[in-house]
Amino acid sequence: MSSAAAVTIEGVSKSYEVRTGEDVLALDRVDLDIKPGSFVAIVGPSGCGKSTLLSLLAGLTPVSSGRLGIDGDIVVRPHPKAGVVFQSDLLLYWRSILDNILLPIEIKGLDRKAYADRARDLLAQVGLKGFADKFPSELSGGMRQRVAICRALIQEPGLLLMDEPFGALDALTREQMIMDLQTMWIRLRNTVLFITHGIDEAVFLADRVIVMSPRPGRVDLDLAIDIPRPRRWSGIHEDPAFQHYVRQVREMFEAKGVLVAH
Ligand SMILES: Nc1ncnc2c1ncn2[C@@H]1O[C@H](COP(=O)(O)OP(=O)(O)OP(=O)(O)O)[C@@H](O)[C@H]1O
């Protein structure tokens, strides 16, 4: 696979011009260095600029100031090493599951046949062996999101950008997907940037949890998570180390008025 990518975020700000002509500052001078092969989760209140940061890194939106780098390349367009998974699976309903996974290959003008076996392998790895010829409407929400992950992984991205990928799933499916993502990542060891509202999934999955302030988003807390892997979801909520990290994140949210302690 392509090697894990390094990410540098230097003094990045982003403002949007809204209809009234005013500027909305979404991100304010964010600095972050992400080591190759690390799993970083970003948590923050709604509207703090998490999706904006991901969209900037995906090369889908330009920065207002500052610099973003992937393996030393300044990001000005989608980087070949980056794969993206959004909250909604964005599968094309008229294409089979296999054809959806191979879409990025077709867009790049690469040889479909050379990647078809890999697509089937990926499907098997996410528990969807035999689904290649089905259509999105025949799959559940969790299954479709697995397909979206396969589509992001087909080019073996050194950097996987995930924007609340499990946000739309029911609780049980989400739990299964969290564990499966850990298993997949232990195998791949690529760099993952994972955006979520869920403090528990951030602490469970990540090596490092970044807590963002309410808008304009800044880094409020940068927390290294030292819990051995593989981590087991069942029982993790009783693990004192896990509880300690969750408490630190919650206390930061309380200090910022994002959560009110009772
Ligand atoms: N295209 C846009 N045009 C104008 N304003 C935008 C645009 N995209 C985002 N914003 C504004 O920028 C701020 C940050 O939005 P963003 O979607 O990045 O936040 P978020 O942390 O991902 O929120 P959520 O957790 O609710 O998804 C918000 O105030 C939002 O209204």
The ligand as an SDF file (V2000), in Angstrom:
LIG
                    3D

 31 33  0  0  0  0  0  0  0  0999 V2000
  -20.1400   26.8040    2.5120 N   0  0  0  0  0  0  0  0  0  0  0  0
  -20.3440   27.5630    3.5930 C   0  0  0  0  0  0  0  0  0  0  0  0
  -20.7900   28.8440    3.4680 N   0  0  0  0  0  0  0  0  0  0  0  0
  -20.9750   29.6140    4.5470 C   0  0  0  0  0  0  0  0  0  0  0  0
  -20.7550   29.2080    5.8160 N   0  0  0  0  0  0  0  0  0  0  0  0
  -20.3290   27.9450    6.0020 C   0  0  0  0  0  0  0  0  0  0  0  0
  -20.1040   27.0540    4.9050 C   0  0  0  0  0  0  0  0  0  0  0  0
  -19.6770   25.8560    5.4030 N   0  0  0  0  0  0  0  0  0  0  0  0
  -19.6450   26.0070    6.7370 C   0  0  0  0  0  0  0  0  0  0  0  0
  -20.0350   27.2540    7.0960 N   0  0  0  0  0  0  0  0  0  0  0  0
  -20.0950   27.7950    8.4610 C   0  0  0  0  0  0  0  0  0  0  0  0
  -18.8330   27.5740    9.0560 O   0  0  0  0  0  0  0  0  0  0  0  0
  -18.9730   27.1480   10.4120 C   0  0  0  0  0  0  0  0  0  0  0  0
  -18.2850   25.7860   10.5790 C   0  0  0  0  0  0  0  0  0  0  0  0
  -19.0360   24.7960    9.8560 O   0  0  0  0  0  0  0  0  0  0  0  0
  -18.5860   23.2570    9.8310 P   0  0  0  0  0  0  0  0  0  0  0  0
  -19.5970   22.5450    9.0040 O   0  0  0  0  0  0  0  0  0  0  0  0
  -17.1820   23.1810    9.4140 O   0  0  0  0  0  0  0  0  0  0  0  0
  -18.7260   22.8550   11.3690 O   0  0  0  0  0  0  0  0  0  0  0  0
  -18.7360   21.4220   12.0700 P   0  0  0  0  0  0  0  0  0  0  0  0
  -17.9010   21.5490   13.2800 O   0  0  0  0  0  0  0  0  0  0  0  0
  -18.3680   20.3710   11.0850 O   0  0  0  0  0  0  0  0  0  0  0  0
  -20.2760   21.2860   12.4510 O   0  0  0  0  0  0  0  0  0  0  0  0
  -21.1520   19.9540   12.6850 P   0  0  0  0  0  0  0  0  0  0  0  0
  -20.5000   19.2340   13.8220 O   0  0  0  0  0  0  0  0  0  0  0  0
  -22.5020   20.4890   13.0580 O   0  0  0  0  0  0  0  0  0  0  0  0
  -21.1430   19.1700   11.4060 O   0  0  0  0  0  0  0  0  0  0  0  0
  -20.4700   27.1430   10.7000 C   0  0  0  0  0  0  0  0  0  0  0  0
  -20.8120   28.3680   11.3020 O   0  0  0  0  0  0  0  0  0  0  0  0
  -21.0960   27.0290    9.3380 C   0  0  0  0  0  0  0  0  0  0  0  0
  -22.3610   27.6640    9.3180 O   0  0  0  0  0  0  0  0  0  0  0  0
  1  2  1  0
  2  3  1  0
  2  7  2  0
  3  4  2  0
  4  5  1  0
  5  6  2  0
  6  7  1  0
  6 10  1  0
  7  8  1  0
  8  9  2  0
  9 10  1  0
 10 11  1  0
 11 12  1  0
 11 30  1  0
 12 13  1  0
 13 14  1  0
 13 28  1  0
 14 15  1  0
 15 16  1  0
 16 17  2  0
 16 18  1  0
 16 19  1  0
 19 20  1  0
 20 21  2  0
 20 22  1  0
 20 23  1  0
 23 24  1  0
 24 25  2  0
 24 26  1  0
 24 27  1  0
 28 29  1  0
 28 30  1  0
 30 31  1  0
M  END
$$$$
